[in-house]
Structures are given as structure tokens and as C-alpha cells.
């Protein structure tokens, strides 16, 4: 419990509730207005403005805190703001031990999904493992019922969080409790060069599409990474994403958007990317026997999970077929 000045930012004193939820602030100056804020890890904070008048006791300033987030039933693409790897915590326990817990992470190096509780097949990038919930990475989770999330982890309070990713599609997420603009991310290449996201898009290091998930289909060109949401991003080479803390940088104005690729560029990009039509090598643990194509992963046009997560509503492909070019013969009069 915090007692703040009327500006809501200047802290006067703090205390804790007792076992019954009662609290008090002794020796508060009268004739002034204050803000009382209640907070607890795993829940959204709440506050109330009060005025302390001479000769009048003030009581019953009560609060009901809401869960940090509520996941809807069904297949959800998620990423938690806190970190749960130091010490390493069981993802099932973090999500509250829900019945029939299922979780999967996409690993581009094997072109397939790793299922809970298996580790990452890439030892240099353990965040791809379905045995952990690491800041900056995301995962598919199937919830059998509406689930209130209240498990606190380790907040990311530093200036940045770095997320090493392989070339190909990776599920990423926001490692902070406030929205983070996709254009605010930095990209470090393997030679140490650091680019802004727009520079990385222009240089062909990153593909110009951040994909979200509605619970039944994909959305394209998301502008912000919201807390607790997961997103697909595509890198043309191994890079490290640098995610700045929103508390330390200027907010992105609502009318600023990163440049979107044209439909023609989308078609050409899909045309040159390789199709994956075989099982992953070397005993990789996949969600299904056959890995879906690039088109299927992007558009949701195929059951990428091989039925593991049960049927999901399928979205029509967002990309048009690749253009066909032919050479015209020269005509004579």
C-alpha cells in the first residue's frame, strides 16, 4: 500500500496489509488530498483519491485487485512480461496448473514446433524451449477454460531485453508491462552492427510483417507488441532483437506506423522462400508428422499442429499466388 501526494507520483510512505487485509497510514497531515495505491505481484494495481479533513476519521478505503491478465479459452498466442527462468519455473505451474495443459514453440532451425516440456533443439538459444517461459519469446498455449493469470515472475527493469533469434519465423513477445512499438525495436546483426527496425526492414534483414493472433486466425502488420500477447516475426538471418524498456523511452505517437510492404513484394517474398514438406531432422519433437509450408504457417491455411491442439478455425491465405512472367515474342508488321 502506497500513500502518494495528489500528483499520484510523489511517494509519502508505504505499508503492508495484515493477514485480514487491513492497513493504516498514521500521522497523515490533515487538510490535504492524497492518492492511495494498492498493488500486489500478479495483479493490476488500483488507486483512489482521498481528502483528509480535520476532526474526521477516514476509513474503508477498500480495493479489489484484478488479475494481471485473463486468458480466454481456446488456442492463444502468448508471451509473459515477466521472466521465469531464474530460477527456472515449470510453465504448467506458472499458468496455474490448468487441466490438459498444452504448449508449443516454433523453432525455425527445425521448421517445426517443440512441445511442452521439451528443451530447445538449439542450445545457444534456450528461449526456444517449451520447458521455459523466457522474456521476449512467445508460445502457443491451449486453455480449456477462461484462466486468470496471477503468477508473478521477475520483472524486467533494465534498459533493454535482448532476444537472440534464428533465421526464419519466431514467436516473440513484449517483456514489459506497457505496450512497445515494433518500430522501437533494435536489431543486432552477427557482425555486431546495430540497426533500427526500419533500417533492418529496408536492408532486408527483417521481413516487413508482424503477425498477431485473434484466437482463430492471424492478423498482419501489427504496430505494437502488447503485454501477454505473442507475435510471429521473420528474420532473413540470425539476429538479436533489442527490446527497449518503454519506461525509459518516448512513446510512439498513435499516428506513426512502420512502412508496410506492397502486395507485389509479398508475392515475391513468398515465391522465393523454400517450402518445407518433410519431417524435421534428427529426432526433433514436432507437433505433427509433416511440417506445414511457409504459406500455411503465415495464413493459418493448414492445421500446423497436426491435430495436436484440435481443430482451429482456418483463415484464408492472405498472400496472392506468385506472379507468372512470360516473354512476349517480337511481332512484325
Secondary structure, 3 states (H helix, E strand, C coil): CEEEECCCCCEEEECCCCCCCCCCCCCCCCCEEEEEEECCCCECCEEEEEEECCCCCCCCCCCCCCECEEECCEEEEECCCCECECCECCHHHHCCCCCCCEEEEEEHHHCEEEECCCCCCCCCCHHHCCCCCCCCECEEEEECCCEEECCCCECCCCCEEEEEECCEEEEEECCCCCCEEHHHCEEECCCCCEEEHHHHHHCCCECCCCEEECCCCEECCCCEECCCCEEEEEECCCEEEEEECHHHCCCCCCCCCCCCCCHHHHHHHHHHCCCCCCCCCCCCCCCCCCCCCHHHHHHCCCCCCCCCCCCCCCCCCCCCCCCCCCCCCCCCC
